[in-house]
């Protein structure tokens, strides 16, 4: 039997629809051997998932996804095998979470000026006290009847360069890589086929970037082939995952659906500082 894994999974600890416990249950039902919980700017989901997976064949890899860059270039970094309680990492994530609240509130204010007010209390309710994100604002817009679904909310209002969009505060990607490494982890560039490769990939590699997310639902076959070659050139570990946030609009569950090679986990583990 082939080893199945998913190295890019979100839960209700950030903007996912399923709790860590439910994600673990689904992963077990699908026969996954490895599961990386990579919530946005928080490791809280890791702790809950690991507790529910204890005593099962499933290994929960502690991870996180961190948005970096600024108005001109935004990228996401994945950290794997981190210490989820590392003090310096947690301090950085807490500051980023606070900035997220300010940013989403500013987007809500822009929506109100566009004649599309959403109750701020409802946005916070949808986040359930966890890390706030644009999907929570999009869900509130769906409830208000402004858009048919979250995809339309992003396409018309909340996506980059859309009328309600507010850029992130600049964050140095090299500093984030250093924090991930200080927490015992390895840094991987997330979904570059969707977000685009950073202009200076070499500087990230020199800072300790260890991998490149090659396999992703938004990547075409051409993207995958191109990224595999870039990973080879820079000696980066090709990784992948479903970027699972919950069932797709048509009801599909992509958890563990991508053909990520099973040796990926060992290769990443070998790159730990």
C-alpha positions as CSV (number, residue, x, y, z in Angstrom):
1,X,0.0,0.0,0.0
2,X,1.4,3.4,-1.0
3,X,2.0,6.0,1.8
4,X,-0.4,8.9,1.6
5,X,0.2,12.4,3.0
6,X,-1.0,16.0,2.9
7,X,1.5,18.7,3.8
8,X,-0.8,21.8,3.5
9,X,-4.0,21.7,5.7
10,X,-6.0,24.4,7.4
11,X,-8.4,24.1,10.3
12,X,-10.8,26.4,12.3
13,X,-7.7,27.6,14.2
14,X,-7.4,30.0,11.2
15,X,-9.7,30.1,8.1
16,X,-10.5,26.4,7.7
17,X,-14.0,25.1,8.0
18,X,-13.2,21.9,10.0
19,X,-11.8,21.6,13.5
20,X,-8.4,19.9,13.9
21,X,-10.2,16.9,15.4
22,X,-12.4,16.5,12.4
23,X,-9.5,16.9,10.0
24,X,-7.6,14.2,11.9
25,X,-10.6,11.9,11.7
26,X,-11.0,12.4,8.0
27,X,-7.2,11.9,7.4
28,X,-7.4,8.6,9.3
29,X,-10.5,7.5,7.3
30,X,-8.5,8.2,4.1
31,X,-5.5,6.2,5.2
32,X,-3.1,9.1,5.5
33,X,0.2,8.5,7.2
34,X,1.4,12.1,7.5
35,X,-0.6,15.3,8.0
36,X,0.8,18.8,8.3
37,X,-1.4,21.3,10.0
38,X,-0.4,24.7,8.5
39,X,-2.8,27.3,9.8
40,X,-2.2,31.0,9.1
41,X,0.0,32.6,11.7
42,X,-1.0,30.2,14.5
43,X,0.2,26.8,15.8
44,X,-2.9,26.3,18.0
45,X,-4.5,23.8,15.5
46,X,-1.3,21.7,15.6
47,X,-1.6,21.0,19.4
48,X,-5.2,19.9,19.1
49,X,-4.6,17.8,16.0
50,X,-1.6,16.1,17.6
51,X,-3.7,15.2,20.7
52,X,-6.4,13.6,18.6
53,X,-3.9,11.7,16.5
54,X,-2.0,10.3,19.5
55,X,-2.0,6.5,19.4
56,X,-3.0,6.3,15.8
57,X,-0.9,5.5,12.7
58,X,-1.2,9.2,11.7
59,X,1.8,11.5,12.3
60,X,0.9,15.1,12.7
61,X,3.7,17.3,11.4
62,X,3.7,20.7,13.3
63,X,3.5,23.5,10.7
64,X,2.4,27.0,10.1
65,X,1.8,29.2,7.1
66,X,3.1,32.8,7.3
67,X,2.3,35.6,4.9
68,X,5.3,37.8,4.1
69,X,6.2,40.7,1.8
70,X,4.4,43.9,1.3
71,X,2.2,45.8,-1.2
72,X,4.5,45.1,-4.2
73,X,5.1,41.4,-3.6
74,X,3.3,39.0,-1.3
75,X,4.4,35.4,-0.8
76,X,3.5,32.7,1.7
77,X,6.0,30.6,3.6
78,X,5.3,27.2,5.1
79,X,7.2,26.1,8.2
80,X,7.5,22.3,8.9
81,X,8.7,20.5,12.0
82,X,8.6,23.6,14.1
83,X,8.3,23.7,17.9
84,X,4.7,24.9,18.1
85,X,5.5,26.5,21.5
86,X,8.7,28.2,20.6
87,X,8.6,31.6,22.4
88,X,10.2,33.8,19.7
89,X,8.0,32.2,17.0
90,X,4.9,32.7,19.0
91,X,5.7,36.4,19.7
92,X,6.1,37.0,15.9
93,X,2.8,35.1,15.2
94,X,0.9,37.1,17.9
95,X,2.0,40.4,16.3
96,X,0.9,39.2,12.9
97,X,-2.5,38.1,14.3
98,X,-3.0,41.6,15.7
99,X,-2.1,43.1,12.3
100,X,-4.6,40.8,10.6
101,X,-7.4,42.1,12.8
102,X,-6.5,45.7,11.8
103,X,-6.3,44.7,8.2
104,X,-9.7,42.9,8.0
105,X,-11.4,45.7,9.9
106,X,-10.0,48.2,7.3
107,X,-11.4,46.0,4.6
108,X,-14.8,45.9,6.3
109,X,-14.7,49.7,6.4
110,X,-13.9,49.9,2.7
111,X,-16.9,47.6,2.0
112,X,-19.1,49.9,4.1
113,X,-18.0,52.9,1.9
114,X,-18.9,50.8,-1.1
115,X,-22.4,50.4,0.2
116,X,-21.8,46.8,1.4
117,X,-21.7,47.0,5.2
118,X,-21.2,43.8,7.1
119,X,-21.7,43.4,10.9
120,X,-18.2,43.4,12.5
121,X,-19.5,41.3,15.4
122,X,-20.6,38.6,12.9
123,X,-17.2,38.6,11.2
124,X,-15.6,37.9,14.6
125,X,-18.2,35.2,15.3
126,X,-17.3,33.4,12.1
127,X,-13.7,33.4,13.2
128,X,-14.7,31.7,16.5
129,X,-12.0,33.5,18.4
130,X,-9.3,32.1,16.2
131,X,-7.0,33.8,13.6
132,X,-9.0,36.3,11.5
133,X,-8.7,36.2,7.7
134,X,-10.4,37.4,4.6
135,X,-12.5,34.2,4.2
136,X,-14.3,35.2,7.4
137,X,-15.2,38.5,5.8
138,X,-16.2,36.8,2.6
139,X,-18.5,34.4,4.5
140,X,-20.2,37.4,6.2
141,X,-20.7,38.9,2.7
142,X,-22.4,35.8,1.5
143,X,-24.7,35.8,4.5
144,X,-25.6,39.5,3.7
145,X,-26.5,38.4,0.2
146,X,-23.9,40.6,-1.5
147,X,-22.2,37.8,-3.3
148,X,-23.1,34.2,-4.2
149,X,-20.1,32.6,-2.6
150,X,-16.6,33.3,-1.2
151,X,-15.0,33.0,-4.6
152,X,-17.1,35.9,-5.9
153,X,-16.3,38.0,-2.8
154,X,-12.6,37.6,-3.5
155,X,-13.0,38.1,-7.3
156,X,-15.0,41.3,-7.0
157,X,-14.0,42.9,-3.7
158,X,-11.4,41.2,-1.5
159,X,-8.7,39.9,-3.9
160,X,-5.5,41.8,-4.6
161,X,-6.2,45.1,-6.4
162,X,-9.9,44.8,-5.8
163,X,-11.8,47.8,-4.3
164,X,-12.0,46.6,-0.7
165,X,-8.5,45.1,-0.6
166,X,-5.9,46.3,1.9
167,X,-2.3,45.2,1.5
168,X,-0.4,43.5,4.3
169,X,2.1,45.4,6.3
170,X,5.6,44.6,5.0
171,X,7.3,41.6,6.6
172,X,10.9,40.5,5.8
173,X,10.8,37.0,4.4
174,X,14.4,36.4,5.4
175,X,13.5,37.2,9.0
176,X,10.6,34.8,8.9
177,X,12.8,32.0,7.5
178,X,15.2,32.7,10.4
179,X,12.4,32.4,12.9
180,X,11.2,29.2,11.4
181,X,14.7,27.8,11.6
182,X,15.2,29.0,15.1
183,X,12.1,27.1,16.1
184,X,13.7,23.9,14.7
185,X,11.8,24.0,11.4
186,X,12.3,24.1,7.7
187,X,10.9,26.8,5.4
188,X,9.1,26.1,2.2
189,X,7.7,28.5,-0.4
190,X,4.0,28.0,-0.7
191,X,2.0,27.6,-4.0
192,X,4.4,29.7,-6.2
193,X,2.4,28.6,-9.3
194,X,-0.5,30.6,-7.9
195,X,1.3,33.4,-6.1
196,X,4.2,33.7,-8.4
197,X,7.9,33.2,-7.7
198,X,9.6,36.0,-5.7
199,X,11.8,38.3,-7.7
200,X,14.8,37.3,-5.6
201,X,14.4,33.6,-5.0
202,X,18.2,33.2,-4.5
203,X,18.1,35.5,-1.4
204,X,15.5,33.2,0.2
205,X,17.6,30.2,-0.7
206,X,20.7,31.8,0.9
207,X,18.6,32.6,4.0
208,X,17.8,28.9,4.4
209,X,14.7,28.2,2.3
210,X,14.6,24.4,2.1
211,X,11.6,23.5,-0.2
212,X,9.3,24.6,-2.9
213,X,5.6,23.6,-3.0
214,X,5.4,21.9,-6.4
215,X,2.2,19.9,-6.0
216,X,-0.9,22.1,-5.4
217,X,-4.5,22.1,-6.7
218,X,-4.0,25.5,-8.3
219,X,-0.9,24.4,-10.3
220,X,-1.3,23.2,-13.9
221,X,0.9,20.4,-15.3
222,X,3.1,23.1,-16.8
223,X,3.4,24.8,-13.4
224,X,4.4,21.5,-11.8
225,X,7.0,20.7,-14.4
226,X,8.5,24.2,-14.2
227,X,8.6,24.3,-10.5
228,X,10.2,20.8,-10.3
229,X,13.0,22.1,-12.5
230,X,13.4,25.2,-10.3
231,X,13.6,23.0,-7.2
232,X,16.3,20.9,-8.9
233,X,18.3,24.0,-9.8
234,X,18.2,25.4,-6.2
235,X,18.4,22.0,-4.5
236,X,15.0,22.6,-2.9
237,X,12.8,19.8,-1.6
238,X,9.7,19.5,-3.9
239,X,6.7,19.4,-1.5
240,X,2.9,19.6,-1.9
241,X,-0.5,19.4,-0.3
242,X,-4.2,20.1,-0.9
243,X,-4.3,23.5,0.8
244,X,-7.3,22.1,2.4
245,X,-9.8,24.5,4.0
246,X,-12.8,22.3,3.9
247,X,-15.0,20.7,1.1
248,X,-15.0,22.5,-2.2
249,X,-18.1,24.3,-3.4
250,X,-19.2,21.2,-5.3
251,X,-18.7,19.1,-2.2
252,X,-15.3,17.4,-3.0
253,X,-12.9,16.7,-0.2
254,X,-9.3,17.0,-1.5
255,X,-7.6,16.1,1.7
256,X,-4.7,13.7,0.7
257,X,-5.7,13.7,-2.9
258,X,-2.5,15.0,-4.5
259,X,0.3,12.6,-5.5
260,X,3.0,13.9,-3.1
261,X,5.9,11.5,-3.0
262,X,6.1,9.7,0.4
263,X,9.9,10.4,0.7
264,X,9.1,14.1,0.9
265,X,8.7,13.9,4.6
266,X,12.1,12.3,5.2
267,X,13.7,14.8,2.8
268,X,12.2,17.7,4.7
269,X,13.1,16.2,8.1
270,X,16.7,15.9,6.9
271,X,16.9,19.6,6.3
272,X,16.1,20.6,9.8
273,X,18.8,22.9,11.3
